[in-house]
Amino acid sequence: MRRNASTVVVLPGPAPAEVLAAVGRSMNVALVRPPEPAGDDGDGLEAAAGALRQAGRSTSAYALVPADPLAALAASWQAMWDVSRPEGPAGFETEALKALTAWRSGRFELPDYYLVLAASAESSDEGPDFYLGPLRTTRPQRVAVVAATEPAQQAVGVLQTLGSLPYGPWWPGLDEVIEAARTFYPGQLARGAAATG
């Protein structure tokens, strides 16, 4: 469990410039952008890990990082469910090994929270979503969602959500998160939404 002055929040996936600009103007939020990844680090794990370390030293109430060391893992998990490319779990397992190796060697820790920009709080228009699926199922209080599509609405939503993040149990080990992803079936989200609807 991290002990920082700032609450470190990762904003995974591409974020509109308008959202990042609004966050950057907030007095309570430090926007910590990663440097461009080195040529041999195509997935950006090192750049994201460095940004998380920098965010951990911030003295602002919140440090928002628009990069995630689990981004390649998340993308490979989503690709595993793409029926047009039946490659199986090999890509996911490769990325899982990279992420676990980096995490176990202390190159990064999971952030306090993930904040996902999505069209709805329940699913992604682009198919199965690692953040809204297995990661959110593992620790629901640690994955917040801003359900908006317009950048101005997203910017307002991000700032409001930062001020109302729920308290909850800390993350389990990354190995447990990855194991949860291995056994998570994306159809679980659709069944859960239908049952509550």
N, C-alpha and C positions, 0 to 999 in steps of 0.2 A: 504494500500500500504506500502510495506516494505521500510525502509530507512537504508540500510546497505552499508558498504564500498564495499562488494562483490556482484557480480551478482550470485544469488543462482540458481543452475540448478540441477534438478532431472533427473537421468538416470534410468528410470523404467525398471523392468525386469532383467533377468540375463545378466550380461556383462562379456565377456571373460576377463580372467586375463591379457592377453596381452594389452587389451584396457585400463584397469585400471592402469597397470604399466606405460604405455606411458603417461597417464594423470598425474599420480603421479610424473613423472620426469619433467613436465612442470613448469617453474618458475612462471607463471602467474595463475596457477590453484592449489587450495588446494583440495585434494581428502579427503572427510569426510565420512568415513565408519561408519555405525552404529554398536553399540555393538550387540552381539548376543541377540535375544529377550529372555525375561524371559519365563519360562515354561508355565506360565498362559497367555501369550500373543502370541498365535500361529500365528496371522496374521502379527506381527511385527510392528503394528501401533505405539506403544510407542517407539520402537527402531528407527524407521524412523523419528518420530517427534523430538526425541532427537538429531538425526544427523542434521536435518534441523535447530534446534536452535543453535547448534554448528557452522554450516555453516554460519549462520547469524552473528556470531561474528568474522568471518574470515577477515583478512586484505588483502588477495590476490584479484586480479581482478575478479577471478571466483572461486566459491566454488561448486564442483561437488559432489552430493550425490547419490550413487548407491542404493538408497532405497526410497520408496514412502509410505507415510501414507495412500494413496488411493489404494494401491496394492490389498488389499482384495476386495475393491469395484470394481475395474477394473476387477478382476478375476470373480467376481460374475456376473457382467454385461455380460462378454463374455460367461459364462456358461448359462446365461438366453437364449442365442440364439442357444445353442447346441440342435438340434432336437433329438439326441439320448437319451437325458435326459430331457424330458419335465416336468421340475419342476416348471416352471413359474417364476414369479418375486420375490418369497418369500425370497430367498437367497440374492438377490440384495437389497431388502428393509431392511433386517436385517443389512447388511453391510453399507447401506446408513445411517441408524440411528446411528450406531457406529461412523462413520466418522463425521457426523454432530454434534453429542454430543461432540466429541473431539475437533472439530474445533470451535464450539460455546463457549466452555470452555477455549479457548485460548491455547490448548496444541500444536497446529501447525497452520501455515499459509501456503497457497500455495506458491510454489517457484516462482522465477521470470520467469523461463522457465522450460519446460519439453523437454528433448532431447531423442528421440526414435531411437533405432537401429532397422532397418527393411530391408527386402529384397528390398522393393520399397517404394517410398514416398506416395503411394496411398492406399495400403492395406496390410494386414498381411496374411502370408501363413497359419496361425493357426486359421483363421476365423475372426469374428468381433473383432475389437480392440478398446478398450475404449479410448486410447490415440489418435489414428488416426481418430477415429470416433467422438463421442460427445464432447470430450475435445478439440480436434483441431477445431471442428466446432464452439465451443463457443468463442474461442480466437485464430484464426489461427496464429497470430504473436507470440504467447506464446508457441507453440508446434513446435519444429524444428525436422527434420528427417535426419538421416544419412542413406542413402540408399546404404548399402554394406553388404556383407555376410562374407567376410574374415576378421579375427581380425586385420590384419595389415592395411587394408583399413578402417575399422571402427575406429581404433585409429587415423589415419590421419584425417578422416572425423570429428570425435569429436572435435579435436583441431582446425580444420579450421572453423567448425560451431560455436564454442564458440566465435571466433573472429569476426563473422559476424551475430550475433543475431539481428533480426530486432526490432525496437522499435514499440510498439503498446499499445493499451488500456490495463489497468490492468484487472485482473480477476474479474468477478462478484462474488457475494457471493457463497460459496459452495452449498448452497441450490438451487441457480439458475443453477449451473453446474449439480447437480443431477437431477433437473427437466428436463434439456435438454437431459440427458441420458435416462430418462424415455420415452421421446417422439421421440428419435432418432431411425430410422430404418436403420440397416446396409446396406440394398440395396441402400440407398441414395448414398453411395460412389461409387458403381458400375455404377449407372445411371449417376452420375456426371463425372466419368472418361470416360464413353462412349460418353457423349455429347461433351467433350473437345477433344476427340481422333479423 
